[in-house]
């Protein structure tokens, strides 16, 4: 994970408050007949909730066939925000509670319905609260940080190929085209308990930073450099539209989903924002 300087908070003296603009889009793609991806971006209208829990973004990529994948990812996209904003705990604990509840619900629905046996979903969620980012992650959807012209992958794929990369048996380049690249080792709803990746401490963000969340359909079709270039040269919704358009143009073989969250200062404090 990228190291950073001290956190920037709206309440710190002499600092311009941060605002977050967002965009998101999901698409079935030119080769699939259904969309097993789900996406959620929630900004509560109540000031107290916004101050305490901030803005939550989530990408979920379902598995288990046409019906099962859609059911699993949609449960994740609705249940995690519900629990997150309803929990009377800090943002990180609330995120983990949301993952635990969604995992339980998906597992139970599959257990009671034989047609949905084996369904599950990836789930990658980021909450931005007062300039600090909180993460919960399971599967091979990704969260990226775009900062200072660079792009950093902030999550680890829970996949068979990544396990081989960690053992030194594959390079990242080889893993991209390996036959087991879509074998997921950790997913929400496939077991009664879920191991969730999180950051040990909240990650401090800066004016101009962007967080980009996406499913594997997008990052397997569009390179990191292209993700960075497009996301930083457009406003969030325009960038999401362009990334999905490009994926479709390249005949993406999967569903594709993207969320972009752009932190802005108030005017001259965010030169990067003023350029985009």
Buried (B, 14 or more C-beta within 10 A) or exposed (E): EEEBEEBBBBEEEEBBBBBBBBBBBBBBBEEBEEBBBBBBBBBBEEEEBBEBBBBBBBBBBBBBBEBBBBBBBBBBBBBBBBBBBEBEEEBBBBBBBBBBBBBBBBBEBBEEEEEBEEBBBBBBBBBBBBBBBBBBBBBBBBBBBBBEEEBBBBBBBBBBBBBBBEEEEBEEEEBEEBEEBBEBBBBBBBEEEBEBBBBEEBBBBBBBBBBBBBBBBBBBBBEBEBBBBBBBEBBBBBBBBBBBEBBBEEEBBBBBBBBBBBBBBBEEBBEBBEEB
